[in-house]
Amino acid sequence: MNDYRTPLDPISQHFYDAWLQSQTAARGFDPSGPDYDMPGYYMSGGWLDAPGSGHFPDSFKAPNHPTFSDESMYHMTPNGAGGLNLGGSWNDDTFQAGPTNRENWAVDELLKYFLREEPGVGLRY
């Protein structure tokens, strides 16, 4: 999913790497998985107020993220198969999976994810 990573110039990459190392140490895990454009988040100024909870905003979720939504900058972008990445939507404490969520995740996989990572949030598949 490198297509969903903001490229960084060498100087920005240096500062990003240092910031990411501090985030990893503070959280106990590397938050820059393949399903989130962490460089894009960093370059948008997110490094100024990175959340301590480990939950980052939807704005930089890649289409392969379980809760990729219409709030992502990658929503409505070409998916490489002649269509568009169409994310789900949030409505209070419920996530309505969109076409891209359903293409990438089976319902049982999403349910497991929600039980582990989004307790108390409903899922509509």
N, C-alpha and C positions, 0 to 999 in steps of 0.2 A: 504493500500500500504506500510506497514511496511517492506515488502521484499525489498523495494527500499530505505532503509535508512542505512547509514553507522553506524555500532555500535560504541559507544564510551566507553572508560574505564572511571571510576569514576572521575579521575582528568581532563581528556579532557572534560568530560561532564560538569564539574563545569565551566571551562573556556568558553566552548561553550555557556552555558546558560547565562553567563554574557555578552558575545559578542552579542548573539541574543537579549537580552534585550536592549542593546544599539542601535542595528539596528532597533528594533521595535520603540523605542522612537524617533530616528532620522527620520524615514520614516512615522510614524503615523499609521503603520499597521505591523502585524507580517508576515515577508516574508517566514516563514517556513511552507508553506502549504503542504498538503498531496501529491502534485504532483511534489515536488522538493526535492532532497536529500541535504538539507541545511547542515547537519552534514558532509557529504562528501565534500561539497564545502569548509566548514570551515577547515577541516583537510587537504585539498589540499593546504592550504595557502591563500584561498580566503579572509580570515579575514584581511589580510594585505592591500588589495586594493579593498574592497567591493565597488561596484558601488553606487553612490548616487542616481541614477535614479530609483532604484528598479528593474531594469532589469538585471538578472543574466545570466551568460553564459549557453548555451545549454548542456554543459558537464555533468550536474547533474540533468537534467530533467528526471522525471520518465515517464514510458509509458502512464500514464493517464493524462499527461500534454497536453493541446491542441496543442502546437507546439513541441511535442516530435519529435526529429530529429535524423538523422544519425550521428550527432555530440555528442550525449549522450553516456555516458559509458554504458547505459542499452540497446542501439541499438544492435540487434543480440543476445540478451540473451533469454533463454527459457521463454515462457509466461505462463507456467503452464497448457496449453491446448494442449501440444504436438507440438506447433509451436514456432516461434521466434517473439520477439518484433521488428518490423521493422518500424522505424520512417520515417518521411517525410524529405524533403531536402529544403534548402534555395538556391535561385538563385537571387542574387541582392535583389530587393524589392518584391519578390514573394516567397510564401511558397507552395510547392507541398506536399499535405497530403500523407502520406504513409499508408500501410495496417493497422497498429495499430491505427493511428489517425482515420481512417474511422471506425474501429471496436468500438472505444470508443466514438466517437462524430458524431452526425448527421450533415449534411452540414449546416443546419440553426443555430445550436449551435455554430459551428466554425465561421460562418459569424458574429454572434453577438459578439463572443470573439474578432475577428479581428477588428471589428468596435470600440470596447471599448478599447482594449489593444494594438492593432497594427495598428493604423490609418495610412493610406497611403501604407500599405502592401497588395499586392494581394494574393489571395488564389486560388489555383488550387486543386480541390477535385477529 
